[in-house]
């Protein structure tokens, strides 16, 4: 079967996301868009993954992959997806150990709000999440894979916070060949312009920070899987993660 997926969605825990990006609103908009699989990927934290997963289970879908968008020491954004909450929490805890103790300034960056399974605020994150941690690109990828996940360089077509813009290419020992381009970039055209990426698989996600982005991206990535039921491990395996 072919499943429609969006692996890059921010909730209200990301200070750059709109206040309407609550777990229930994300799930309901994904359902309206006919998405089969989504991933919640807030900056440096999985804090709203559990609430989004619970909401999706109550409503009968979509499948929610727990994840986060890591920012490496080189200021490169990486989408990290995991098979379960335990794995993504371990990754969050690891990143937290390497985050500078800089307090969030909601008046400048925006609020960082945790939600519960009833779609109600349960607190705020005081440490600024939208900043680089002390782990390198390779270290983040290595840890993600060791936890059973997969690491996808985010929006590699962009002029900032991207693998190509910062490093000029893919590190020799980087663990992963699937990479993300922005929603409206044509994969074939991008590969033609970047022959050094031959052999890489490019996927498009919405990188939604508001409900309009999620509703109008128009370019969900599709994956083809076979089996009795769709699981997070199946999806991660299809993206080049461990078997």
Secondary structure, 3 states (H helix, E strand, C coil): CEEEEEEEECCCCCCCCCCCCCHHHHHHHHHHCCCCEEEECEECECCCHHHHHHHHHHHCCCEEEEEEEEECCCCCEEEEEECCHHHHHHHHHHHHHCECCCECCCCCCCCCEEECCCCCEEEECCECCCCCECCCHHHHHHHHHHCCCEEEECCCCCCCCCHHHHHCCCCCCCCCCEEEECCCCCHHHHHHHCHHHCCCEEEECCCECCHHHHHHCCCCEEEECCCCCCCHHHHHHHCCCCC
